[in-house]
Amino acid sequence: MPRLDFNMAVLMSVAIVGAVAIGELEEAAVVAMLFAVSEMLEAWSLERARRSIRELMDIAPRSARVERGGRTVEVPVEDIAVGDVMLVRPGEKIAMDGAVLSGASAVDEATITGESIPADKAAGDEVYAGTLNTSGALRIEVTKCVEDTTIARVIHLVEEAQANRAPSQAFVERFAGVYTPAVIGLAVLISLGPPLLLGRPWEPWIYRALALLVVSCPCALVVSTPVAVVSAISRAARRGVLIKGGTYLEQMGSLRALAVDKTGTLTLGRPVVRRVIGLDGREAAGILAEAAAVESHSEHPLACAILAAAHERRVDVPYSAGFAAAFGEGASALIGNRRVRIGNLRSFGSAVGPEIAGHVADLEAEGETVLLLGNEEGPYGLITVSDRLREGVADSVRHLREAGIEHVVILTGDNRRVAAAVAQQVGADRYEAELLPQDKLAAVEKLLAEYGRVAMVGDGVNDAPALAAATVGIAMGGAGSDTALETADVALLADDLSQLPFTLRLSRRALATIKQNIGFALGIKLLAVLAVFPGWLTLWLAILADMGASVIVTLWGCGCCARPSPATAQASTGSRERSFRRT
């Protein structure tokens, strides 16, 4: 059986028919006119909140130039298949996700990642639908259908997020479901009670009951939450932060602690050579050349770092053969007639003297991984490798504290010395090192028991258990990352931690706006209801109070979540300045 919905139209209709029945024709006409005008104003103000999602939908072009049969033709995006080759001229938007086949350009990816500085693109680089090609012409091989592009998935997830009701919205709707029938019952009592029980005239009390029906309609109360949530989620999406529902938006605003994965989150996840140290009077260039010769047969990340350093420093790498590797200990190869070995301290065993061991310990205390190069007699060179911190991470942690985060802890599978060095550099309160995925989960559960509401920031794959257990799981998305977009509660599409303080402030501003809206709506209702009994409230004044409140809370919800706070604007400006300095 369908549920009877006592909405605004029903209550207005009863009020207008009742006013006509008791001969208040002018009042009925004014109520009808004000209702129409206020409905129009409310629709206009609600449209402001919905406009942002349509702006996202309009980002990507509807057609593209594609190579077909030896010529270039304009094709609707729905007819473009994976493997087609698009031609994109300077100043044009890219219609589909793809990989650059030829050409070089700078592509403005702000619509996807929120990053204000165009990214350089050349053959082999990924590009995304809806981004702007600013300079050179590009030939792009399409890698995803139109419904699977990054921008399409973002739009879909934002739409789902807007449909996912926040806790305060669900509470308001439950409250309205009880409140409206109660008001109707009270109106019936007001219209029948005094005339039947006290012998009062019917017309004034029926009029007061009608005014009560009009002013008690919960429109402003019901609209107070969703308009602020929609506005905040859409604004975050334009900044490259995907919040997957009103629930997570509200929870972001109440976070007290933050757990952060190290590799790939605080750091870039790509090791680089920091120092090359020759022992026994050997030159650093020779040490790097021999290390690169051994590692030229390996695909290990540390080997790639050594080979990249040799290439950057233009070192002549000798030929090597007879490569052999031992898991967890290192590798060796023949250079000429000598077997050269590279590995950790343990791999050289007793061949390492106390002086070298102490030097290695000092380097590791600075957060660097130390590789030893040598032969059967012992090491004669050291190479230090470390992951590089993301730019602005320390500033982001400081801004998070200013935004209300009380405790920041680093969770990592790396060794304790590296974790300690990173924690000191970024300003974390503490660290937990050498953790497996289940250990990270246990650490997050411990934080939850201590602080109540905790966010976990990770890469969305090996941190999945901890992300799921946290109050809010935040993934370093990387534009186009399916795992991050599909599994996280919040995804930072540009892998930019500086967006976290912005998101916290946005969430708290949205929460404050919701509370202000609910308080304002209930206050107006209470004052108007009190004005019913002495007969001060007329029908036209009642509808002005009700629909005026609806329009005000809608505009307030749109406006408060659409403008950045001064602190957020300052942090955003600082991020852009750092980007300009990089280029």
C-alpha positions in Angstrom: 0.0 0.0 0.0 1.5 3.3 -1.0 2.4 5.8 1.8 0.5 9.1 1.9 3.1 11.9 1.5 1.9 15.1 3.2 4.2 17.4 1.3 4.0 21.1 0.8 1.6 21.0 -2.1 -0.9 19.0 0.0 -0.7 21.4 2.9 -1.0 24.5 0.6 -4.0 23.0 -1.2 -5.8 22.4 2.1 -5.0 25.9 3.3 -6.2 27.5 0.0 -9.4 25.4 -0.1 -10.1 26.1 3.6 -9.6 29.9 3.1 -12.1 29.9 0.2 -14.5 27.8 2.3 -14.5 30.4 5.1 -14.8 33.3 2.7 -11.2 34.6 2.9 -10.8 34.9 -0.9 -8.1 37.5 -0.8 -6.1 35.4 1.7 -6.5 32.4 -0.6 -5.3 34.3 -3.6 -2.3 35.8 -1.8 -1.3 32.3 -0.5 -1.6 30.8 -4.0 0.5 33.6 -5.5 3.2 33.5 -2.8 3.4 29.7 -3.0 4.0 29.9 -6.8 6.6 32.6 -6.4 8.4 30.9 -3.5 8.4 27.6 -5.4 10.1 29.3 -8.3 12.7 30.9 -6.0 13.4 27.6 -4.3 13.7 25.8 -7.6 16.2 28.4 -8.8 18.3 28.2 -5.7 18.3 24.4 -5.7 19.4 24.6 -9.3 22.6 26.4 -8.2 23.5 23.3 -6.1 22.9 20.9 -9.0 24.7 23.0 -11.6 28.1 21.8 -10.6 27.4 18.2 -11.6 26.2 19.3 -15.0 29.4 21.3 -15.4 31.3 18.1 -14.8 29.2 16.4 -17.4 30.0 19.1 -20.0 33.7 18.9 -19.4 34.5 16.2 -22.1 33.7 17.0 -25.8 30.9 15.2 -27.6 33.0 14.3 -30.6 36.6 13.9 -31.7 38.7 13.7 -34.9 39.6 10.1 -35.6 41.8 8.5 -38.2 39.5 6.3 -40.4 40.4 4.8 -43.7 43.4 7.0 -44.4 41.6 10.2 -43.6 40.5 12.2 -40.6 36.8 12.3 -39.7 34.7 13.9 -36.9 33.1 11.1 -34.9 30.7 11.2 -31.9 32.4 9.8 -28.8 29.8 7.0 -28.6 31.1 5.6 -31.9 34.8 5.7 -30.9 36.3 2.3 -30.0 39.3 1.2 -28.1 42.3 1.3 -30.4 41.1 4.2 -32.5 43.6 7.1 -33.0 42.5 10.6 -32.2 44.0 13.8 -33.4 44.0 16.7 -30.9 45.1 20.2 -31.9 46.4 22.9 -29.5 43.7 24.5 -27.6 41.3 21.6 -27.9 39.9 19.3 -25.2 40.7 15.6 -25.2 37.6 13.6 -25.8 38.6 10.1 -24.5 41.2 8.5 -22.2 44.2 7.3 -24.1 47.9 7.0 -24.6 50.0 9.5 -26.6 51.4 7.9 -29.8 53.2 10.9 -31.1 53.6 14.6 -30.5 54.5 16.5 -27.3 52.4 19.0 -25.4 51.5 20.4 -22.0 48.0 19.2 -20.9 45.9 21.1 -18.4 44.5 18.3 -16.1 42.9 20.5 -13.5 39.5 19.1 -14.3 40.6 15.6 -13.3 43.4 16.1 -10.7 42.8 19.7 -9.5 46.5 20.4 -10.3 46.8 23.9 -11.6 50.0 23.5 -13.6 49.8 21.7 -17.0 51.5 18.3 -17.2 54.1 17.6 -19.9 53.0 14.8 -22.2 54.9 12.8 -24.8 54.8 9.4 -26.5 53.7 6.7 -24.0 52.1 9.1 -21.5 48.5 8.7 -20.4 45.9 11.4 -21.1 42.4 11.8 -19.8 39.0 12.8 -21.3 38.0 16.4 -20.5 41.6 17.7 -20.1 42.9 20.6 -22.3 45.7 20.3 -24.8 47.5 23.6 -24.5 50.4 23.6 -26.9 51.5 20.9 -29.4 49.4 18.6 -31.5 48.9 15.0 -30.2 48.1 11.7 -31.8 46.4 9.6 -29.1 45.4 5.9 -29.1 42.0 5.5 -27.3 42.3 3.1 -24.3 38.8 3.3 -22.8 35.3 3.5 -24.1 33.3 6.7 -23.4 31.4 5.2 -20.4 34.7 4.0 -18.8 36.7 7.2 -19.0 38.1 8.7 -15.8 35.8 11.7 -16.0 32.7 9.4 -16.7 33.5 7.3 -13.6 34.1 10.5 -11.5 30.7 11.8 -12.6 29.0 8.5 -11.8 30.6 8.3 -8.4 29.7 11.9 -7.6 26.1 11.2 -8.6 26.1 8.1 -6.3 27.6 10.3 -3.6 24.8 12.8 -3.9 22.3 10.0 -3.6 24.0 8.6 -0.6 22.2 10.4 2.3 24.2 11.9 5.1 23.3 10.8 8.7 21.9 14.2 9.5 19.7 14.1 6.3 18.4 10.6 7.2 17.6 11.9 10.7 15.8 15.0 9.4 13.7 12.9 7.0 12.7 10.5 9.9 11.9 13.5 12.0 9.8 15.1 9.3 7.9 11.8 8.9 6.7 12.0 12.5 6.6 15.8 12.6 4.2 16.4 9.7 1.3 14.0 10.9 1.7 15.5 14.4 1.2 19.0 13.0 -1.8 17.9 11.1 -3.2 16.4 14.3 -2.5 19.6 16.2 -4.3 21.7 13.4 -7.3 19.4 13.7 -7.4 20.0 17.5 -7.0 23.8 17.1 -9.9 23.9 14.5 -12.3 21.7 16.5 -11.3 22.0 20.1 -12.2 25.6 21.1 -15.5 25.7 19.1 -16.7 22.3 20.4 -15.3 22.4 24.0 -15.3 26.2 24.7 -18.1 27.4 22.4 -15.8 29.7 20.5 -16.6 30.8 16.9 -15.5 28.4 14.2 -14.1 30.7 11.6 -11.1 32.3 13.6 -10.0 28.9 14.8 -10.3 27.2 11.4 -8.2 30.1 10.0 -5.6 29.6 12.7 -5.4 25.9 12.0 -4.9 26.6 8.3 -2.1 29.1 9.1 -0.5 26.4 11.3 -0.6 23.9 8.5 1.1 26.3 6.1 3.9 27.5 8.5 4.6 24.0 9.9 5.4 22.4 6.5 8.9 20.9 7.0 10.3 22.0 3.6 13.1 24.2 4.9 14.0 21.4 7.4 14.1 18.7 4.8 16.1 20.7 2.3 18.6 22.1 4.9 21.0 19.1 4.7 21.0 17.8 1.0 21.7 21.2 -0.5 24.8 21.7 1.6 26.0 18.1 1.0 25.5 18.3 -2.8 27.3 21.7 -2.9 30.3 20.4 -0.8 30.7 17.1 -2.7 30.6 18.9 -6.1 33.1 21.5 -4.9 35.5 18.8 -3.7 35.2 17.0 -7.0 36.3 20.1 -8.9 39.4 20.2 -6.7 40.3 16.6 -7.4 38.9 15.1 -4.2 36.2 12.5 -4.7 34.0 12.1 -1.6 31.7 9.1 -2.1 28.7 10.2 0.0 27.3 12.5 2.5 28.1 10.0 5.3 31.9 10.3 4.6 31.6 14.1 4.2 30.1 14.4 7.7 32.6 11.9 9.1 35.6 13.8 7.7 34.5 16.8 9.8 34.7 14.8 13.0 38.1 13.2 12.6 40.5 13.4 15.5 43.5 11.2 14.3 45.2 10.3 11.0 47.1 7.2 10.1 49.3 7.5 7.0 51.1 4.9 4.9 54.7 5.9 4.1 55.6 4.5 0.7 53.6 6.0 -2.2 51.7 8.2 0.2 54.2 10.4 2.1 56.9 9.5 -0.4 56.8 9.1 -4.2 57.5 5.4 -4.0 60.5 5.6 -6.4 63.9 5.2 -4.7 66.8 7.4 -5.9 70.5 7.3 -5.3 71.5 9.9 -2.7 75.2 9.3 -2.1 78.1 7.3 -3.6 81.0 6.8 -1.3 84.3 5.3 -2.3 86.3 3.5 0.4 90.1 2.9 0.4 90.6 5.9 -1.8 88.4 4.7 -4.6 86.5 7.3 -6.8 82.7 7.6 -6.5 82.3 7.4 -10.3 84.1 4.0 -10.4 81.9 2.7 -7.6 78.7 3.8 -9.4 79.9 2.3 -12.7 80.6 -1.1 -11.2 77.3 -1.1 -9.3 75.4 -0.3 -12.5 77.3 -3.0 -14.4 76.1 -5.6 -11.8 72.5 -4.3 -11.6 72.1 -4.0 -15.4 70.8 -7.6 -15.3 68.3 -6.9 -12.5 64.8 -5.3 -12.5 64.7 -4.7 -8.7 63.6 -1.1 -7.8 67.0 -0.4 -6.2 68.8 -1.6 -9.3 66.6 0.7 -11.4 67.6 3.6 -9.1 71.3 2.8 -9.6 71.0 2.5 -13.4 69.1 5.8 -13.5 71.8 7.5 -11.4 74.5 6.2 -13.7 72.6 7.5 -16.8 72.0 10.9 -15.2 75.7 11.3 -14.2 76.9 10.0 -17.6 79.0 7.2 -16.2 80.6 4.7 -18.5 79.2 1.3 -17.4 81.5 -1.7 -18.1 80.3 -5.0 -19.6 79.3 -7.7 -17.1 78.4 -11.4 -17.2 77.6 -14.3 -15.0 74.9 -12.5 -13.1 73.7 -14.2 -9.9 71.2 -13.0 -7.3 70.3 -14.2 -3.8 66.9 -13.2 -2.4 67.2 -10.6 0.3 71.0 -10.4 0.2 72.0 -8.9 -3.1 73.6 -9.8 -6.5 76.9 -10.4 -8.1 78.4 -10.4 -11.6 81.7 -10.8 -13.4 83.4 -7.6 -14.6 86.4 -8.7 -16.6 87.8 -11.6 -14.5 86.6 -10.2 -11.1 83.4 -11.1 -9.4 81.8 -7.9 -8.0 79.1 -8.1 -5.4 76.4 -5.6 -4.3 74.2 -6.1 -1.3 73.3 -5.2 2.2 75.4 -5.4 5.3 74.3 -8.9 6.1 75.4 -10.2 2.7 79.0 -9.3 3.4 79.0 -11.0 6.8 82.3 -10.9 8.8 84.1 -9.2 5.9 82.7 -5.9 7.2 84.9 -4.2 9.8 83.5 -2.2 12.8 84.4 1.1 11.2 82.4 0.5 8.0 79.5 -1.1 10.1 79.3 2.1 12.2 79.3 4.3 9.1 76.5 2.2 7.6 74.5 2.5 10.9 74.9 6.3 10.8 73.6 6.5 7.2 70.7 4.3 8.0 69.8 6.5 11.0 69.3 9.3 8.5 66.6 7.2 6.8 68.7 5.9 3.9 69.0 2.3 2.6 72.7 1.5 2.3 74.1 -0.9 -0.4 77.7 -2.1 -0.1 79.8 -2.8 -3.2 82.8 -5.1 -3.0 84.4 -8.5 -3.6 85.3 -11.6 -1.7 87.7 -9.6 0.5 85.1 -7.1 1.6 83.3 -3.9 0.6 85.1 -1.0 -1.0 82.1 1.3 -1.8 78.8 2.5 -0.3 75.7 3.6 -2.2 72.8 5.1 -0.3 69.3 5.0 -1.7 66.1 6.5 -0.3 62.6 7.2 -1.3 61.8 10.9 -1.9 59.2 12.8 0.1 56.4 14.3 -1.8 56.7 18.1 -2.0 54.9 20.0 0.7 54.1 16.9 2.9 55.4 18.6 6.1 53.2 21.7 5.3 50.2 19.4 4.7 50.7 17.8 8.1 50.9 21.2 9.7 47.8 22.4 8.0 46.0 19.2 9.1 46.8 20.0 12.7 45.5 23.5 12.2 42.3 22.0 10.8 41.8 20.0 14.0 43.7 16.7 13.7 45.1 15.8 17.1 47.4 12.9 16.3 49.3 11.8 13.2 50.9 8.4 13.0 52.9 6.8 10.2 52.3 3.1 9.5 54.9 1.4 7.2 56.4 -1.9 6.3 59.8 -0.2 6.1 62.5 -0.5 8.7 62.4 1.5 11.9 65.3 3.8 11.1 63.7 4.9 7.8 60.3 5.4 9.5 61.9 7.4 12.3 63.6 9.7 9.8 60.4 10.3 7.7 58.4 10.9 10.9 60.8 13.6 12.0 60.9 15.2 8.6 57.1 15.4 8.2 56.3 16.2 11.8 54.3 13.1 12.7 53.6 12.3 16.4 54.9 8.8 16.1 55.5 5.9 13.7 55.0 2.1 13.6 57.4 0.2 11.3 58.0 -3.2 9.8 54.2 -3.8 9.6 52.4 -6.4 7.5 48.8 -5.5 6.3 47.2 -7.2 9.3 49.5 -5.2 11.6 48.3 -1.9 10.0 44.8 -3.1 10.6 45.5 -3.7 14.2 47.2 -0.3 14.5 44.1 1.5 13.1 41.8 -0.5 15.4 43.9 0.7 18.3 43.7 4.3 17.2 39.9 3.9 16.8 39.7 2.7 20.4 41.7 5.7 21.6 40.4 8.5 19.4 37.0 7.4 18.2 37.2 8.7 14.6 40.3 8.0 12.5 41.2 8.4 8.9 43.6 6.1 7.1 45.5 7.4 4.0 47.1 4.8 1.8 47.5 3.5 -1.8 44.2 1.6 -1.8 45.8 -1.9 -2.4 48.1 -3.2 0.3 46.5 -0.9 2.8 43.0 -2.1 2.0 42.3 -3.8 5.4 43.3 -0.6 7.3 41.4 1.6 4.9 38.3 -0.5 5.4 38.6 -0.5 9.2 39.1 3.3 9.5 36.2 5.7 10.0 37.2 7.2 6.6 39.5 5.4 4.1 41.4 7.9 1.9 43.2 6.6 -1.2 46.0 8.3 -3.0 44.0 8.0 -6.2 46.3 8.7 -9.1 44.0 9.9 -11.9 42.3 6.9 -13.4 43.2 4.4 -10.7 40.3 1.9 -10.6 41.2 0.5 -7.2 41.3 3.9 -5.6 38.1 5.1 -7.2 36.1 2.0 -6.5 37.2 1.0 -3.0 38.0 4.2 -1.0 35.6 6.4 0.9 37.6 9.4 -0.3 40.1 9.5 -3.2 42.7 12.2 -3.8 42.8 12.0 -7.6 46.0 14.1 -7.9 47.9 12.2 -5.2 48.1 15.6 -3.4 48.1 15.5 0.4 47.7 19.3 0.5 44.0 18.6 -0.5 43.3 16.9 2.8 43.3 20.0 5.0 41.0 21.6 2.4 38.6 18.6 2.6 38.6 18.7 6.4 37.7 22.4 6.4 35.1 21.9 3.7 33.5 19.1 5.7 33.4 21.1 8.9 32.0 24.1 7.1 29.3 21.9 5.5 28.5 20.4 9.0 28.3 23.9 10.5 26.1 25.0 7.6 23.7 22.0 8.1 23.4 22.7 11.9 22.8 26.4 11.2 20.1 25.6 8.6 18.4 23.1 10.9 18.5 25.5 13.8 17.2 28.4 11.7 14.4 26.3 10.2 13.2 25.0 13.6 13.5 28.4 15.1 11.3 30.0 12.4 8.7 27.2 12.9 8.6 27.6 16.6 8.1 31.3 16.5 5.4 31.0 13.9 3.6 28.2 15.8 3.6 30.4 18.9 2.2 33.3 16.9 -0.8 31.1 15.9 -2.5 30.9 19.2 -3.0 34.7 19.8 -4.1 35.1 16.2 -1.1 37.1 15.0 -0.2 34.7 12.2 -2.0 35.3 8.9 -2.0 32.9 6.0 0.1 35.0 3.8 2.6 35.7 6.6 2.7 32.0 7.3 3.7 31.1 3.7 6.2 33.9 3.6 7.8 32.5 6.8 7.8 28.9 5.5 9.0 29.4 1.9 11.3 32.3 2.9 13.0 29.9 5.3 13.3 27.3 2.5 14.9 29.7 0.1 17.3 31.1 2.8 18.6 27.7 3.9 19.0 26.7 0.3 21.0 29.8 -0.6 23.0 29.5 2.6 23.8 25.9 1.9 25.0 26.7 -1.6 27.0 29.7 -0.6 28.8 28.5 2.5 30.1 25.3 0.8 31.0 27.1 -2.5 33.5 29.5 -1.1 36.8 28.5 0.5 37.7 29.7 3.9 40.6 32.1 4.2 42.9 29.4 5.6 42.0 27.0 2.8 42.4 29.7 0.1 45.9 30.5 1.5 46.9 26.8 1.5 45.7 26.4 -2.0 47.6 29.5 -3.2 50.7 28.2 -1.5 50.3 24.9 -3.3 50.0 26.7 -6.7 53.1 28.8 -5.9 55.1 25.6 -5.2 53.9 24.2 -8.5 55.0 27.4 -10.4 58.4 27.2 -8.7 58.8 23.6 -9.8 58.2 24.6 -13.4 
